[in-house]
Amino acid sequence: MADLVLRRARVADDAEPVDIAVSDGIITAVEPALRCRSAAEIDCAARVVIPGLIEPHVHLDKALLATQAVAPDDTLAGAIAVTGELKRGFTATDVAARARRVLDQAIVHGTTALRAHPDVDPIVGLLGVDVLVDLRAEYRGLIDLQIVAFPQEGILRAPGTLELLRAALRRGADVIGGCSYNEADVADCERHVDLVFELAAEFDVPVDIHADFADDATDPRFAMADYIATATERAGLGGRVAIGHVTSLAGRPPGERRATMARLAEAGVAVVPLPATDMHLGGRADETAVRRGIAPVRELWAAGVTTAYSSNNIRNAFTPYGNADLLDIGLFLAQTGHLGSPADLRRVLAMATTEAAALLGIGDRHGIRVGARADLVVLGTHRVADALLDRPDRCYVVKAGRIVARTTRTTEILRPAPVR
């Protein structure tokens, strides 16, 4: 007998609905009209079922600060400066409360795994990492948390950060982060990347770097993707390295852009566009033909680069918007990236599910197939192609075979009575 069966689940638009059986948190059958008894059932009624959504890049420790301060010029440098001052007043209680609010939103919106990037620097020390290590345990069974030790203030320009990163990895961080552009010059940016990869080797952890976050690469500090690809190959970390933002790619000449994307694909480096932040902070110096400031997603697809997207910052100086809803972010990426065909929309959805899972190193157990973990979301729509467009309710969220959230809504049109 199964623990749970999802009946009449729409998993593809060109096929009939199927039943999905779950036992011990694992999918054990996916087939039409399954003859199987179960302890619990969900009648999907031909509504869409997708794998759990995955947020690969979120700053939980800095979320929900917009009411305290905003960047006066709405630039990246301004946001870093304003947030750096706010960090001086962070407490464990405050950070945990704001992080819980975002995690709860994410769960309700269908997210079953999230990679968090808490700051690690001399301003805030290991506060964010310590809080998230505790929350990782508190939220076990609701959402899986990966923790990135993230040097927002740089490494060389913030003495003491290197040892703090090492301490964060000892405390329980799962991934080493980087912020290559927040250094004084290109030589320091390269040394920053080298140090990140040295820590990855020392602790045998993946790498997730913020890089190339600018409208173009006229400042060479924002053209580090090729260097990161080379470092990845040298370290033998293909498939375990991701770069967030990479907006300057879109502002480089086509030939350079293609060459860099080919290097990323060859090295096994994933790219994570962060459209809400990238659009908000990008193009601020443009007075006409304001640039969109988003990595060239379609070209990355064509080059064979693994891609995912994420909410990044939520309601703070970097991004004054957001509610940890990946389908909202996906629709925004589709709209701003000219990704409007049915095939495009399916691929954007995959960026938040199976491709994001590959980036987090859980691709072998994520998806709707026998043997995968039962992280599933029942959407309030009947076509996979409409999953982004309809902004549907997450009717049920299933984590490892257990229903962890549900949304029930009644809507009706009150038509006038016919005139007789």
C-alpha positions as a Markdown table, in Angstrom:
| # | Residue | x | y | z |
|---|---|---|---|---|
| 1 | Met | 0.0 | 0.0 | 0.0 |
| 2 | Ala | 1.3 | 3.5 | -0.9 |
| 3 | Asp | 1.6 | 6.3 | 1.6 |
| 4 | Leu | 0.1 | 8.8 | -0.9 |
| 5 | Val | -1.3 | 8.7 | -4.4 |
| 6 | Leu | -1.8 | 11.8 | -6.6 |
| 7 | Arg | -4.7 | 10.8 | -9.0 |
| 8 | Arg | -5.2 | 12.3 | -12.4 |
| 9 | Ala | -2.1 | 14.4 | -12.5 |
| 10 | Arg | -1.2 | 16.3 | -15.6 |
| 11 | Val | 2.5 | 16.1 | -16.1 |
| 12 | Ala | 2.7 | 16.7 | -19.9 |
| 13 | Asp | 0.3 | 18.5 | -22.2 |
| 14 | Asp | 0.6 | 15.9 | -24.9 |
| 15 | Ala | -0.3 | 12.9 | -22.7 |
| 16 | Glu | -3.3 | 11.8 | -20.6 |
| 17 | Pro | -3.2 | 12.4 | -16.8 |
| 18 | Val | -1.4 | 9.8 | -14.7 |
| 19 | Asp | -1.4 | 8.6 | -11.1 |
| 20 | Ile | 1.7 | 9.1 | -9.0 |
| 21 | Ala | 2.3 | 6.7 | -6.1 |
| 22 | Val | 4.6 | 7.6 | -3.2 |
| 23 | Ser | 6.0 | 5.3 | -0.5 |
| 24 | Asp | 8.6 | 6.3 | 2.1 |
| 25 | Gly | 9.1 | 9.7 | 0.4 |
| 26 | Ile | 10.0 | 8.2 | -3.0 |
| 27 | Ile | 7.9 | 8.0 | -6.2 |
| 28 | Thr | 7.2 | 4.3 | -6.8 |
| 29 | Ala | 4.9 | 4.5 | -9.8 |
| 30 | Val | 3.8 | 6.9 | -12.5 |
| 31 | Glu | 1.1 | 5.5 | -14.8 |
| 32 | Pro | -2.5 | 6.0 | -15.8 |
| 33 | Ala | -5.3 | 4.6 | -13.7 |
| 34 | Leu | -3.0 | 3.0 | -11.2 |
| 35 | Arg | -4.5 | 0.1 | -9.2 |
| 36 | Cys | -3.1 | 0.9 | -5.8 |
| 37 | Arg | -4.5 | 1.4 | -2.3 |
| 38 | Ser | -3.1 | 4.3 | -0.3 |
| 39 | Ala | -3.2 | 5.9 | 3.1 |
| 40 | Ala | -3.9 | 9.3 | 1.5 |
| 41 | Glu | -5.0 | 10.6 | -1.9 |
| 42 | Ile | -5.0 | 13.9 | -3.8 |
| 43 | Asp | -7.4 | 14.1 | -6.7 |
| 44 | Cys | -5.6 | 16.4 | -9.0 |
| 45 | Ala | -8.5 | 16.5 | -11.4 |
| 46 | Ala | -6.2 | 16.9 | -14.4 |
| 47 | Arg | -4.4 | 19.8 | -12.8 |
| 48 | Val | -0.7 | 20.2 | -13.5 |
| 49 | Val | 1.8 | 18.6 | -11.3 |
| 50 | Ile | 5.4 | 19.7 | -11.4 |
| 51 | Pro | 8.6 | 18.8 | -9.5 |
| 52 | Gly | 9.2 | 20.9 | -6.4 |
| 53 | Leu | 10.5 | 24.4 | -7.3 |
| 54 | Ile | 14.1 | 25.2 | -6.3 |
| 55 | Glu | 15.5 | 28.6 | -5.3 |
| 56 | Pro | 19.3 | 28.4 | -6.0 |
| 57 | His | 20.2 | 31.9 | -4.9 |
| 58 | Val | 18.5 | 33.7 | -2.0 |
| 59 | His | 19.8 | 36.1 | 0.6 |
| 60 | Leu | 17.7 | 35.2 | 3.6 |
| 61 | Asp | 19.8 | 37.2 | 6.1 |
| 62 | Lys | 19.3 | 40.4 | 4.2 |
| 63 | Ala | 15.6 | 40.0 | 3.3 |
| 64 | Leu | 12.8 | 42.4 | 4.3 |
| 65 | Leu | 15.0 | 45.4 | 5.1 |
| 66 | Ala | 13.3 | 47.8 | 2.7 |
| 67 | Thr | 11.5 | 49.6 | 5.5 |
| 68 | Gln | 14.8 | 50.3 | 7.2 |
| 69 | Ala | 16.8 | 51.9 | 4.4 |
| 70 | Val | 17.0 | 52.1 | 0.6 |
| 71 | Ala | 20.0 | 52.7 | -1.7 |
| 72 | Pro | 19.9 | 56.5 | -2.4 |
| 73 | Asp | 21.0 | 56.0 | -6.0 |
| 74 | Asp | 19.6 | 52.5 | -6.7 |
| 75 | Thr | 23.0 | 51.2 | -7.8 |
| 76 | Leu | 24.9 | 48.0 | -6.8 |
| 77 | Ala | 27.5 | 50.0 | -4.9 |
| 78 | Gly | 24.8 | 52.0 | -3.1 |
| 79 | Ala | 22.9 | 48.8 | -2.1 |
| 80 | Ile | 26.1 | 47.2 | -0.8 |
| 81 | Ala | 27.0 | 50.3 | 1.3 |
| 82 | Val | 23.5 | 50.8 | 2.7 |
| 83 | Thr | 23.2 | 47.1 | 3.6 |
| 84 | Gly | 26.7 | 47.1 | 5.1 |
| 85 | Glu | 25.5 | 49.7 | 7.6 |
| 86 | Leu | 22.3 | 47.8 | 8.4 |
| 87 | Lys | 24.3 | 44.7 | 9.1 |
| 88 | Arg | 26.0 | 46.3 | 12.1 |
| 89 | Gly | 22.7 | 46.1 | 13.9 |
| 90 | Phe | 21.8 | 42.5 | 13.0 |
| 91 | Thr | 20.9 | 40.1 | 15.8 |
| 92 | Ala | 20.3 | 36.4 | 15.6 |
| 93 | Thr | 16.6 | 37.0 | 16.6 |
| 94 | Asp | 16.1 | 39.6 | 13.9 |
| 95 | Val | 17.8 | 37.6 | 11.1 |
| 96 | Ala | 15.9 | 34.4 | 12.1 |
| 97 | Ala | 12.6 | 36.2 | 12.1 |
| 98 | Arg | 13.1 | 37.7 | 8.7 |
| 99 | Ala | 14.4 | 34.4 | 7.3 |
| 100 | Arg | 11.5 | 32.5 | 8.6 |
| 101 | Arg | 9.0 | 34.8 | 6.9 |
| 102 | Val | 10.7 | 34.2 | 3.6 |
| 103 | Leu | 11.0 | 30.5 | 4.1 |
| 104 | Asp | 7.3 | 30.2 | 4.9 |
| 105 | Gln | 6.4 | 32.2 | 1.8 |
| 106 | Ala | 8.7 | 30.0 | -0.3 |
| 107 | Ile | 7.1 | 26.8 | 1.0 |
| 108 | Val | 3.6 | 28.0 | 0.3 |
| 109 | His | 4.7 | 28.9 | -3.2 |
| 110 | Gly | 5.9 | 25.4 | -3.9 |
| 111 | Thr | 9.7 | 25.7 | -3.1 |
| 112 | Thr | 11.1 | 22.4 | -1.7 |
| 113 | Ala | 14.8 | 23.3 | -1.8 |
| 114 | Leu | 16.7 | 26.6 | -1.4 |
| 115 | Arg | 20.3 | 27.7 | -1.5 |
| 116 | Ala | 20.8 | 30.6 | 0.9 |
| 117 | His | 23.8 | 33.0 | 0.7 |
| 118 | Pro | 24.4 | 34.6 | 4.2 |
| 119 | Asp | 27.1 | 37.2 | 4.4 |
| 120 | Val | 30.4 | 36.3 | 6.0 |
| 121 | Asp | 32.6 | 39.3 | 6.7 |
| 122 | Pro | 34.2 | 41.3 | 9.6 |
| 123 | Ile | 31.0 | 43.4 | 9.9 |
| 124 | Val | 28.6 | 40.5 | 10.7 |
| 125 | Gly | 30.9 | 37.7 | 11.4 |
| 126 | Leu | 29.3 | 34.2 | 11.3 |
| 127 | Leu | 25.9 | 35.4 | 12.5 |
| 128 | Gly | 24.0 | 34.6 | 9.3 |
| 129 | Val | 25.6 | 31.2 | 8.9 |
| 130 | Asp | 24.9 | 30.3 | 12.5 |
| 131 | Val | 21.2 | 31.3 | 12.2 |
| 132 | Leu | 20.8 | 29.4 | 9.0 |
| 133 | Val | 22.4 | 26.3 | 10.4 |
| 134 | Asp | 19.8 | 26.3 | 13.1 |
| 135 | Leu | 17.0 | 27.0 | 10.6 |
| 136 | Arg | 18.2 | 24.2 | 8.4 |
| 137 | Ala | 17.4 | 21.8 | 11.2 |
| 138 | Glu | 14.2 | 23.6 | 12.2 |
| 139 | Tyr | 12.8 | 23.4 | 8.7 |
| 140 | Arg | 13.9 | 19.8 | 7.9 |
| 141 | Gly | 11.0 | 18.0 | 6.3 |
| 142 | Leu | 9.5 | 21.3 | 5.0 |
| 143 | Ile | 12.3 | 22.6 | 2.8 |
| 144 | Asp | 15.9 | 21.6 | 2.2 |
| 145 | Leu | 18.4 | 24.3 | 2.9 |
| 146 | Gln | 21.9 | 24.6 | 1.4 |
| 147 | Ile | 24.1 | 27.3 | 3.0 |
| 148 | Val | 26.7 | 29.3 | 1.0 |
| 149 | Ala | 29.4 | 31.2 | 2.9 |
| 150 | Phe | 29.2 | 34.5 | 1.0 |
| 151 | Pro | 31.9 | 37.2 | 1.2 |
| 152 | Gln | 29.7 | 40.2 | 0.1 |
| 153 | Glu | 32.4 | 42.8 | 1.2 |
| 154 | Gly | 35.2 | 41.1 | -0.8 |
| 155 | Ile | 38.0 | 39.0 | 0.6 |
| 156 | Leu | 41.2 | 41.0 | 0.0 |
| 157 | Arg | 39.5 | 44.3 | 0.6 |
| 158 | Ala | 38.0 | 43.0 | 3.9 |
| 159 | Pro | 40.9 | 41.6 | 5.9 |
| 160 | Gly | 39.9 | 38.7 | 8.1 |
| 161 | Thr | 37.3 | 37.4 | 5.7 |
| 162 | Leu | 39.3 | 34.5 | 4.5 |
| 163 | Glu | 39.5 | 32.9 | 8.0 |
| 164 | Leu | 35.8 | 33.7 | 8.6 |
| 165 | Leu | 35.0 | 31.8 | 5.4 |
| 166 | Arg | 37.0 | 28.9 | 6.6 |
| 167 | Ala | 35.2 | 29.0 | 10.0 |
| 168 | Ala | 31.8 | 29.1 | 8.2 |
| 169 | Leu | 32.6 | 26.0 | 6.3 |
| 170 | Arg | 33.6 | 24.3 | 9.6 |
| 171 | Arg | 30.4 | 25.5 | 11.2 |
| 172 | Gly | 28.2 | 23.8 | 8.6 |
| 173 | Ala | 28.1 | 25.9 | 5.4 |
| 174 | Asp | 27.7 | 23.5 | 2.4 |
| 175 | Val | 29.1 | 25.7 | -0.4 |
| 176 | Ile | 31.8 | 28.3 | -0.7 |
| 177 | Gly | 30.6 | 31.6 | -2.3 |
| 178 | Gly | 32.4 | 34.5 | -3.8 |
| 179 | Cys | 31.9 | 38.1 | -4.9 |
| 180 | Ser | 34.7 | 38.7 | -7.3 |
| 181 | Tyr | 33.7 | 42.2 | -8.5 |
| 182 | Asn | 33.9 | 43.7 | -5.0 |
| 183 | Glu | 37.7 | 44.0 | -5.1 |
| 184 | Ala | 40.0 | 46.9 | -6.0 |
| 185 | Asp | 41.3 | 45.7 | -9.3 |
| 186 | Val | 41.5 | 42.8 | -11.7 |
| 187 | Ala | 44.5 | 41.2 | -10.0 |
| 188 | Asp | 42.6 | 41.2 | -6.7 |
| 189 | Cys | 39.5 | 39.8 | -8.5 |
| 190 | Glu | 41.5 | 36.9 | -9.9 |
| 191 | Arg | 43.1 | 36.3 | -6.5 |
| 192 | His | 39.6 | 36.4 | -4.9 |
| 193 | Val | 38.5 | 33.6 | -7.3 |
| 194 | Asp | 41.7 | 31.6 | -6.6 |
| 195 | Leu | 41.1 | 31.8 | -2.9 |
| 196 | Val | 37.5 | 30.6 | -3.3 |
| 197 | Phe | 38.6 | 27.6 | -5.3 |
| 198 | Glu | 41.4 | 26.8 | -2.8 |
| 199 | Leu | 38.7 | 26.7 | -0.1 |
| 200 | Ala | 36.5 | 24.5 | -2.3 |
| 201 | Ala | 39.4 | 22.0 | -2.6 |
| 202 | Glu | 40.3 | 22.2 | 1.1 |
| 203 | Phe | 36.7 | 21.4 | 2.2 |
| 204 | Asp | 35.5 | 19.5 | -0.9 |
| 205 | Val | 32.5 | 21.8 | -1.4 |
| 206 | Pro | 30.8 | 23.3 | -4.5 |
| 207 | Val | 31.4 | 26.9 | -5.6 |
| 208 | Asp | 28.8 | 29.6 | -6.1 |
| 209 | Ile | 30.2 | 33.0 | -7.1 |
| 210 | His | 28.6 | 36.4 | -7.7 |
| 211 | Ala | 30.3 | 37.8 | -10.8 |
| 212 | Asp | 30.1 | 40.1 | -13.8 |
| 213 | Phe | 27.2 | 42.1 | -12.3 |
| 214 | Ala | 27.3 | 45.2 | -14.6 |
| 215 | Asp | 25.8 | 46.5 | -17.8 |
| 216 | Asp | 28.9 | 45.7 | -19.8 |
| 217 | Ala | 32.5 | 44.7 | -19.3 |
| 218 | Thr | 34.2 | 48.1 | -19.8 |
| 219 | Asp | 35.4 | 47.7 | -16.2 |
| 220 | Pro | 37.4 | 44.4 | -16.4 |
| 221 | Arg | 36.5 | 43.5 | -12.9 |
| 222 | Phe | 33.1 | 42.6 | -14.4 |
| 223 | Ala | 34.5 | 40.2 | -17.0 |
| 224 | Met | 35.6 | 37.2 | -14.8 |
| 225 | Ala | 33.5 | 34.4 | -16.4 |
| 226 | Asp | 36.4 | 33.1 | -18.5 |
| 227 | Tyr | 38.7 | 33.2 | -15.5 |
| 228 | Ile | 36.2 | 31.3 | -13.5 |
| 229 | Ala | 35.7 | 28.7 | -16.2 |
| 230 | Thr | 39.5 | 28.1 | -16.3 |
| 231 | Ala | 39.6 | 27.8 | -12.5 |
| 232 | Thr | 36.8 | 25.3 | -12.7 |
| 233 | Glu | 38.7 | 23.1 | -15.2 |
| 234 | Arg | 41.9 | 23.4 | -13.2 |
| 235 | Ala | 40.2 | 22.3 | -10.0 |
| 236 | Gly | 38.2 | 19.5 | -11.7 |
| 237 | Leu | 34.9 | 21.0 | -10.4 |
| 238 | Gly | 32.8 | 20.8 | -13.6 |
| 239 | Gly | 29.2 | 20.5 | -12.7 |
| 240 | Arg | 29.8 | 21.9 | -9.2 |
| 241 | Val | 30.3 | 25.6 | -10.0 |
| 242 | Ala | 27.7 | 28.3 | -10.5 |
| 243 | Ile | 27.9 | 32.0 | -11.3 |
| 244 | Gly | 25.1 | 34.4 | -10.3 |
| 245 | His | 24.1 | 37.5 | -12.2 |
| 246 | Val | 26.6 | 37.5 | -15.2 |
| 247 | Thr | 24.7 | 40.5 | -16.6 |
| 248 | Ser | 27.8 | 42.0 | -18.4 |
| 249 | Leu | 27.7 | 39.1 | -20.9 |
| 250 | Ala | 24.7 | 40.8 | -22.6 |
| 251 | Gly | 26.7 | 44.0 | -23.1 |
| 252 | Arg | 29.7 | 42.3 | -24.7 |
| 253 | Pro | 30.3 | 42.1 | -28.5 |
| 254 | Pro | 28.6 | 39.0 | -30.0 |
| 255 | Gly | 31.8 | 37.2 | -30.8 |
| 256 | Glu | 33.2 | 37.7 | -27.3 |
| 257 | Arg | 29.9 | 36.6 | -25.8 |
| 258 | Arg | 29.7 | 33.4 | -27.8 |
| 259 | Ala | 33.3 | 32.5 | -26.9 |
| 260 | Thr | 32.7 | 33.1 | -23.2 |
| 261 | Met | 29.5 | 31.0 | -23.2 |
| 262 | Ala | 31.3 | 28.2 | -25.0 |
| 263 | Arg | 34.0 | 28.2 | -22.3 |
| 264 | Leu | 31.3 | 28.1 | -19.5 |
| 265 | Ala | 29.6 | 25.1 | -21.2 |
| 266 | Glu | 32.9 | 23.3 | -21.7 |
| 267 | Ala | 34.0 | 23.8 | -18.2 |
| 268 | Gly | 30.6 | 22.8 | -16.7 |
| 269 | Val | 29.8 | 26.2 | -15.1 |
| 270 | Ala | 26.1 | 27.0 | -14.5 |
| 271 | Val | 24.7 | 30.5 | -14.8 |
| 272 | Val | 21.9 | 31.9 | -12.6 |
| 273 | Pro | 20.2 | 35.1 | -13.8 |
| 274 | Leu | 18.5 | 37.0 | -11.1 |
| 275 | Pro | 16.1 | 39.1 | -13.1 |
| 276 | Ala | 14.3 | 41.1 | -10.3 |
| 277 | Thr | 17.6 | 42.4 | -8.9 |
| 278 | Asp | 19.4 | 42.6 | -12.3 |
| 279 | Met | 16.6 | 44.7 | -13.9 |
| 280 | His | 16.3 | 46.9 | -10.8 |
| 281 | Leu | 20.0 | 47.8 | -10.5 |
| 282 | Gly | 20.9 | 47.6 | -14.1 |
| 283 | Gly | 21.0 | 50.5 | -16.7 |
| 284 | Arg | 21.1 | 53.2 | -14.0 |
| 285 | Ala | 23.5 | 55.3 | -16.0 |
| 286 | Asp | 21.6 | 55.0 | -19.3 |
| 287 | Glu | 19.6 | 58.1 | -20.3 |
| 288 | Thr | 18.2 | 56.6 | -23.5 |
| 289 | Ala | 17.7 | 53.0 | -24.6 |
| 290 | Val | 18.0 | 51.8 | -21.0 |
| 291 | Arg | 19.6 | 48.3 | -21.0 |
| 292 | Arg | 17.7 | 45.4 | -19.5 |
| 293 | Gly | 20.6 | 44.1 | -17.5 |
| 294 | Ile | 19.8 | 40.4 | -17.8 |
| 295 | Ala | 22.1 | 37.6 | -18.8 |
| 296 | Pro | 21.4 | 36.4 | -22.4 |
| 297 | Val | 19.3 | 33.3 | -21.4 |
| 298 | Arg | 18.4 | 32.1 | -24.9 |
| 299 | Glu | 22.1 | 32.3 | -26.0 |
| 300 | Leu | 23.1 | 30.4 | -22.9 |
| 301 | Trp | 20.6 | 27.7 | -23.7 |
| 302 | Ala | 22.0 | 27.4 | -27.2 |
| 303 | Ala | 25.6 | 27.2 | -25.9 |
| 304 | Gly | 24.6 | 24.3 | -23.6 |
| 305 | Val | 25.1 | 26.1 | -20.3 |
| 306 | Thr | 23.1 | 24.9 | -17.4 |
| 307 | Thr | 20.8 | 27.7 | -16.3 |
| 308 | Ala | 18.5 | 28.4 | -13.4 |
| 309 | Tyr | 17.0 | 31.6 | -12.0 |
| 310 | Ser | 16.1 | 32.7 | -8.5 |
| 311 | Ser | 14.5 | 35.5 | -6.3 |
| 312 | Asn | 17.9 | 36.6 | -5.0 |
| 313 | Asn | 17.1 | 39.5 | -2.7 |
| 314 | Ile | 13.6 | 40.1 | -1.4 |
| 315 | Arg | 12.5 | 43.6 | -0.3 |
| 316 | Asn | 15.8 | 45.3 | 0.4 |
| 317 | Ala | 18.1 | 47.8 | -1.1 |
| 318 | Phe | 19.1 | 45.4 | -3.9 |
| 319 | Thr | 15.6 | 44.4 | -4.8 |
| 320 | Pro | 12.6 | 46.2 | -3.2 |
| 321 | Tyr | 10.2 | 43.6 | -4.6 |
| 322 | Gly | 9.4 | 39.9 | -4.2 |
| 323 | Asn | 7.6 | 37.3 | -2.2 |
| 324 | Ala | 9.7 | 34.1 | -2.8 |
| 325 | Asp | 7.4 | 33.0 | -5.6 |
| 326 | Leu | 9.5 | 31.4 | -8.3 |
| 327 | Leu | 6.7 | 31.3 | -10.8 |
| 328 | Asp | 6.4 | 35.1 | -10.6 |
| 329 | Ile | 10.1 | 35.4 | -11.1 |
| 330 | Gly | 10.0 | 32.9 | -14.0 |
| 331 | Leu | 7.2 | 34.9 | -15.7 |
| 332 | Phe | 9.3 | 38.1 | -15.3 |
| 333 | Leu | 12.3 | 36.4 | -16.8 |
| 334 | Ala | 10.2 | 35.2 | -19.7 |
| 335 | Gln | 8.8 | 38.7 | -20.3 |
| 336 | Thr | 12.1 | 40.6 | -20.1 |
| 337 | Gly | 14.2 | 37.9 | -21.9 |
| 338 | His | 11.9 | 37.5 | -25.0 |
| 339 | Leu | 11.1 | 34.0 | -24.0 |
| 340 | Gly | 7.5 | 33.7 | -25.0 |
| 341 | Ser | 6.9 | 30.6 | -27.1 |
| 342 | Pro | 5.4 | 27.5 | -25.6 |
| 343 | Ala | 8.8 | 25.8 | -25.8 |
| 344 | Asp | 10.5 | 28.8 | -24.2 |
| 345 | Leu | 8.0 | 28.8 | -21.3 |
| 346 | Arg | 8.5 | 25.1 | -20.7 |
| 347 | Arg | 12.3 | 25.6 | -20.6 |
| 348 | Val | 11.9 | 28.5 | -18.2 |
| 349 | Leu | 9.8 | 26.3 | -15.9 |
| 350 | Ala | 12.5 | 23.6 | -16.1 |
| 351 | Met | 15.1 | 26.3 | -15.0 |
| 352 | Ala | 13.2 | 26.4 | -11.7 |
| 353 | Thr | 12.9 | 22.6 | -11.3 |
| 354 | Thr | 15.1 | 20.0 | -13.0 |
| 355 | Glu | 17.9 | 22.4 | -14.1 |
| 356 | Ala | 18.0 | 24.1 | -10.7 |
| 357 | Ala | 18.2 | 20.6 | -9.2 |
| 358 | Ala | 21.2 | 19.8 | -11.3 |
| 359 | Leu | 22.9 | 23.0 | -10.2 |
| 360 | Leu | 22.3 | 22.1 | -6.5 |
| 361 | Gly | 23.7 | 18.6 | -7.0 |
| 362 | Ile | 20.3 | 16.8 | -6.5 |
| 363 | Gly | 19.4 | 16.3 | -10.1 |
| 364 | Asp | 19.6 | 12.5 | -9.8 |
| 365 | Arg | 16.7 | 12.5 | -7.3 |
| 366 | His | 14.5 | 15.3 | -8.5 |
| 367 | Gly | 11.7 | 15.0 | -11.0 |
| 368 | Ile | 8.5 | 13.1 | -11.7 |
| 369 | Arg | 9.8 | 9.6 | -12.3 |
| 370 | Val | 10.1 | 6.3 | -10.4 |
| 371 | Gly | 12.9 | 6.5 | -7.9 |
| 372 | Ala | 12.9 | 10.3 | -7.5 |
| 373 | Arg | 12.1 | 11.9 | -4.2 |
| 374 | Ala | 8.4 | 12.9 | -4.0 |
| 375 | Asp | 8.9 | 16.7 | -4.0 |
| 376 | Leu | 5.8 | 17.7 | -6.0 |
| 377 | Val | 3.5 | 20.7 | -6.5 |
| 378 | Val | -0.1 | 20.6 | -7.7 |
| 379 | Leu | -0.9 | 23.8 | -9.6 |
| 380 | Gly | -4.2 | 25.4 | -10.1 |
| 381 | Thr | -4.0 | 25.2 | -13.9 |
| 382 | His | -4.7 | 22.4 | -16.5 |
| 383 | Arg | -1.9 | 23.0 | -19.0 |
| 384 | Val | 1.9 | 22.8 | -18.3 |
| 385 | Ala | 2.3 | 25.6 | -20.9 |
| 386 | Asp | 0.2 | 27.8 | -18.7 |
| 387 | Ala | 2.1 | 27.2 | -15.4 |
| 388 | Leu | 3.9 | 30.5 | -15.6 |
| 389 | Leu | 1.2 | 32.5 | -17.5 |
| 390 | Asp | -1.7 | 31.7 | -15.2 |
| 391 | Arg | 0.2 | 32.5 | -12.0 |
| 392 | Pro | -1.7 | 29.6 | -10.5 |
| 393 | Asp | -2.3 | 28.7 | -6.9 |
| 394 | Arg | 0.0 | 26.0 | -5.4 |
| 395 | Cys | -3.0 | 23.8 | -4.4 |
| 396 | Tyr | -0.8 | 21.2 | -2.7 |
| 397 | Val | 2.9 | 21.2 | -1.9 |
| 398 | Val | 4.4 | 17.8 | -1.2 |
| 399 | Lys | 7.8 | 17.4 | 0.4 |
| 400 | Ala | 9.3 | 13.9 | 0.5 |
| 401 | Gly | 5.8 | 12.4 | 0.2 |
| 402 | Arg | 4.2 | 14.5 | 2.9 |
| 403 | Ile | 1.7 | 17.4 | 2.2 |
| 404 | Val | 3.4 | 20.4 | 3.8 |
| 405 | Ala | 1.2 | 23.2 | 2.4 |
| 406 | Arg | -2.1 | 23.7 | 0.6 |
| 407 | Thr | -4.1 | 26.6 | -0.8 |
| 408 | Thr | -7.8 | 26.5 | -1.2 |
| 409 | Arg | -9.6 | 29.3 | -3.0 |
| 410 | Thr | -13.2 | 29.7 | -4.2 |
| 411 | Thr | -13.8 | 32.1 | -7.1 |
| 412 | Glu | -17.0 | 32.5 | -9.0 |
| 413 | Ile | -18.5 | 35.0 | -11.4 |
| 414 | Leu | -21.8 | 36.4 | -10.2 |
| 415 | Arg | -23.6 | 36.6 | -13.5 |
| 416 | Pro | -26.8 | 38.6 | -13.7 |
| 417 | Ala | -30.1 | 36.7 | -13.8 |
| 418 | Pro | -31.4 | 36.4 | -17.4 |
| 419 | Val | -34.0 | 38.9 | -18.3 |
| 420 | Arg | -37.4 | 37.2 | -19.0 |
